[in-house]
């Protein structure tokens, strides 16, 4: 067993190299007369999420078992204590802590091997319920416009293009709100926390390719790479017509795949877009099994600054938030679970899921990787961490 994979060593990494001691001391406590220290409840929740134990009852089982000492949790408590705690915890210190982690990661040159660092924005339905129980519950309707249930929508943002997807903030949207508006708020808050020079671009799905959203990206000092689909019919038709009758601009290899790419920067902007010109890229990806995939993208990056190969990698980095945030978060870390159905508690839950995913990746891939050996996979890391919680077996040899 790798001796470096223990909950106590992970906690030491957070308090030492990541300098989060102040956050754990003052995480935004909102209880008036707390009996249990906030740092104990917060760390118990974080390490449980790293262990992929995301229900409050499951966390109670961990801290009330013989594994508590190995977890580095000072005392036991019940699941109701976590509900009371998260319902009154201010989410802003957690957001600031995540921003601090990313700033320190960049300061420690973790992204220096990549010329361009980006942000990816996307939204999903995170939690479903039969009844409305908090102000964030959004009704779902059938074809007859009858309410058939409720869902909770969230927009998330992640660092992409740097070799390691690091999700770091989330913005919920309730009734009367939308993913489109929530993502704009999220982008402005993220750039305000990290600064305009942290990243160089934002990669977006086609539904965000509207003039107001593209202008909002430019207003915060970033370039945009957005999927081009049928929601911009004139530009899409013009790109299909031009690229359909000419040879590829370039051809290159991406792993085992062969990429054909068309690239032109002289397309006319639509009426409400304040750009002087639009650059459109089309790629066709040929896989070894004969499968062919193609997509169109638009950007405001000039050709002199970003070449076609780099632009292709930027476009493909959008999948990092799809796989590294939503798929991992929902299937492994409980992003779609409801530990306590109250609006503030849900926001805290979502933020701590992102917190657990980010610190686990930094510790496993950046901190534990020494020399030239391969870093542990996520499942190997979790298995070793769980094994470290086992009490040593004593054999009576008398």
N, C-alpha and C positions, 0 to 999 in steps of 0.2 A: 504493500500500500504506500502511496506517495505521502510522506510525512507532512508535506506542505498543505495538503488538502484537509483542513479542519475548520470548523466554524470559528474557533478562536483566532486562527491565523487570518481568516477572511476579515474578521472584525478589526484585527490589528492593522490590516491593510487599509481599511476605511479610516481609522482614526489617525494613522501615520501618514503614508504617502498621499492619500487623498485628502487629508486634513479636514475630516468631517466631525471632529470632536465637538466643535461648537454647535453643529446641527443636532447631534444627539443630546446635547445638554439642553438646548432650547429649540425644540422642533415645532413650536407654535401651540403650546399647551393651552387648552381652553377650559379645563376642569377647574372648578372653584376651590374645592378642598380635596385634592387627590390623595388617595391612600397608597397607590402604587406609582413609582417614578415613571415619568413619561419615557425616559431612555430605555427602560426595561421593556415596556410594551412595544415601543417602536422597533427595537432590535429583534424582539421575538417575531414580529410580523415580517420583517425583512428577511431574516434567516429562514423562516418557514417558507416564504415565497421562493427563495433560492432552492430550497429542498423540494419545491413543487407541492407543498402542502398549503392550500390556499383557503380552506374553510376555517372559520373561527373555532369551530369545534375541534378540527384537526390540530390547530395551534395549541388549544387547551390540552389536548392529549399529549402533545410533545412536551410542553413545559411542566406537566404534572407527572411525567414519566422519569425513568432513570437517565434519560438522554439530556435532561436539563443542564447538567454540569457541562457536558460536551458542547452544548449550544451556546454557552456563555451567558445564559439568562439567570439572573440572581434570585428569582422567586417564582412560585407558581401562581396562577390566576385562572379565572374562568372565562368563557367566551363572551359573557355579558360585559366584562371589563373592557374587552376590545371594542365592542359595539359602542359603549359609552365614550371611550377614548377617541375613536375615529370620528364620531358624530360631532365632537367639539374641537377637533384638531384643525388649525389653520393650514390650508394647503400651500400657502405662499412660501414658507420656509423650505418645504420639500422641493418646490420648483427651483428655488435659489440654490439648494444643495445639488440638484442635478446639473444646473448650469455651472456651478463651481467645479464639479467633477469633469465636465467637458473642457472647461478652460484650462484646468490643470493638466488634463490629458494632452491637449494641444501644446501647452507650454513645455511639457516633457517630450515633445517631438514625436509623439505617436503617429501623427499624420504626415510627417515630412516626406515619406516615400511617394506621396501622391500630390501631383501639382494642383489638383482642384478638389476641394471638399464641398459637398453640397448638402442641402436639406431636402427631404422628401415629405410631402404632405398628403394625407389621405384620410378618409372617414369611413366608419363602419358602424353597424348596429352591434352593440356590445352585450346587452343584457335584455332578456325577454321575461315577461311576467304576464299572468292572466288578469291581474287587477292593477289599477293605478295606486301606487303607494307613496310616491314622492313627486316633487314638482318637475323632475326631469323625465317622467314617464310620457312617452309619445304614443298616441293611439295608432293602431294598425287597422286597416279597413279591408273588407273583402269587396267583391265586384258589386255588391248591392249597397256599398258604403255603410256597412254595419261594422261596429268595433268588434274585432276578434281577439284582441290582446294588446299588449303594450310593449314597447321597446325603448331602449336608451341609446342615443346616437352620440358618438365621440369622434372628434378629429384628433389625429396624433401627428407628431413631427419627429423625425429621426435624422441623425447624421448619416449620410450615405456617401459612397464614392471613395471612402478612406480605408477600405479593406476590412472594416468592422462596423456593422450597423449598430448605432447607439440611440435608441429612442429616449427622449428626455422630457417631453411635455405632452399634455392632453387637454383638450377643451371640449366639455360636453355641450350638447344643444338639446333643448327641450321643446315643448309645444310652442309654435309660433316662430321658432328659430330654424336654422338650416345648417347643413354641413358647410355650405359655401361661406356663410357669414362667420361661423365658428372658426374655420380655417384661416380667414383673414385676421381675426383677433389673435389666433395662435401664432401666426407668422410674425405679426408686429411685436408680440410679447417675447418671442424667441430671439428676434434680432435685438430687441432692447436689452435682453439679459446677457447675450453673448457678444454683442457688438457687430458692426457692419463688416468687419474684416475677418470674422471667424470663418465664414463660408463664402463661396463665389457664385453659387447658382442654387436655384430651386427647381426640382423636377416634379412635374404634375401630370395627373391624368387629364384626359380630354375634356371632362366636364368643367375643369377650372380654366380652360382656354377661352376666356371672355375678356373683353377690353378692361373692365373695372379690376379684375383680379390681376391681369398682367401689369396694369398700371400700379397696383398696390405693391407688387414685387419690385418694380423699378423704384418706387418711392422709398423702399427700405434699403436701396443700394445694391440689389442683387440682379443677376441675369436669370433668365427663365428658359427652361427646356420643357415643353409641354406636348402631349400627344395630340396629333391632328386627326380629327374624326369628322363624321358627317354633321356635327353641330355647327361647323363653319363650311357650309356647302360650296360657296364660290371658291374659296381658297383650296379646299380639298379637291374640287373638280379641276381646277387649274393645275395643281400639282400632279394629279393622275394623268391629265392629258399630256403635260410636258414630259414627265419621266417615263411615260409609257411608250414614247417613240424615240428615245435616245439611249445610248449605251451607258452603263454605270460610270460614275465619276471615278470610283476606285474599287478595287477588290482586295480583301485581306483575310487573314485567318484569325479566328477568335477561339482558342482552344482547338477542338476538333472540327469546328464549324467553319464553313466558308461564307464570307459576308460580301454581298454586292451592295454598293451604296451609291445613291444619287443625291446630289447636294447643290442647291442654288440659293443665292441670297438676294435675288432681285424681284421677288413676288410683291405685288401691291397689297398694302394693308387694307382691311375692311374699314368701313366709314368711321366707326367710333374708336378705332385704334389710333393712338397718337404716334406710332412708330413711322419712320420714313420709308422703311422697307421691311420685309419679312423673309427670314431665311428658313427654307423648308428642306428637310432631309427625309429620304426614303431608304430603308434598308430591306434587303431580302436575305434571310438567313437559311443556308442549306445545311441540314444536319446529316451526319453519316448514314442514317437509316433512310435517307431520301426525303424526309419531311422538309417542307419549305414554309417559313413564317415571314411575314412582311408587316411593316408598320410605317406610318408617316409621323413626323415630329416637326414642330416649329420652334424657333429660338430667336433671340436678339443678339446672340454672340456673333461678332464679325468673323469672317473666315481667316483673317490675318492673326486673330488671337487664338482661335480654337479650330484645329483641323478636324477632318471627318472622323478619324479613328477615335479621337478624344470625345467628340460629340456623340458617337455611338456608345461609348462607355458611360457617358452621362445619362443618356436615355435609358440604358439597361439598368442603371442604379435605382430606378424607380421600384424595381422588384424587391429591393432590400427592405423597404417598409412593408411590402406585401407579405414577404416570407419571414423577415427578421423581427417584425413587430406584431402584426395581426395574427399570422398563422402560429408563430411560436407563443405569443401571448395568450391566445385562446386555447390552444391545444395542450400547452405545457404549464402555463403559469397562472391560469385562472382568470384571464382578463374578462371572460364572459360570465364568471361566477358572481353571485350576489351574497357576500358574507353578511351584510347588514343593509337592509333596504331603506336607506335614508340618503338624501342627495349629497350632503357633505361627506358622509362615510363612503359613498361610492366613488367620489372624486379622489379621496385619499387612497382607496383601494387601487384605482387605476394608476395613480402616480407611483405608488409603492411597487406595483407590478413592473412598471418601467424602470424604477430604481433598481429593483432586484435583477432584472435582465441586464442592465447596463453594468452594474458593478461585478456581476458574475462573469461577463464577457471580458471586462478589463482585467480582472484577477486571473482568469483562466488562460486567456490568449496573450496578454501583454506581460503580466507580472510573473506567472509561473513558467513562461517560455524562456529558458536560458540556453545559450549555446545554439546548436543547430537541430535539436530534436523537435519533433512535431508537437504542437500544443495538444492538450487533452481535448477530446470531443466533449460536447455538453453532457451527454449521457454518462460518459466515463467519469466526469467530474462529480455529477450528482451521486453516482454509486459510491465513489470514494468518500464523499462527504457523509453519506449515510452510514457507511462502514465505520467512520471515525467516531460516531455517536455510540457505538456498541460498548458496553461495559466489559473490561478485561475479564477473561475467565481464569479463575484461580483453581489449580488442581491440588488436591490434598494428597501429598505423597507420603504421609506418615504411616 
